[in-house]
Amino acid sequence: MASVNIADDERRIVIRTLNDQFRKTGIGGSVFVTRGVEYLPEDTKQKIIEAVRAFDDFNDNNDPYGEHDCAAVKIDGERIFWKIDYYDRQLKNLSADASNPDLTNRVMTIMLSSEY
């Protein structure tokens, strides 16, 4: 039987909660779209943003670490990926601790699957 580190589980829950809050509200970071998404029609871009915010179909295949940090949606025939990365407050290095919002600036990139 594998041992479970409670501190790791608690950290994962905090990261997941912060990621969900950020994804749904934009609070705690910056959201960027790639050129391919930017060139889509406005109504399609709006559908994409709404779908990313509302996404809740996390599972072992798209969320193996339980952090809710990436997934894919299909909008108007386009497969869209989104991914949250964790940077320090100056956006120069990776965050030392993604569970600490005082140390972390979340960056979500939304892209066409073909741009990955």
Secondary structure, DSSP 8 states (H G I E B T S, - for coil): -----HHHHHHHHHHHHHHHHHHHH-TTEEEEE-HHHHTS-HHHHHHHHHHHHH-----TTT-TTSS--EEEEEETTEEEEEEEEEE-TTSSSB-S-TT-TTT-EEEEEEEEGGG-
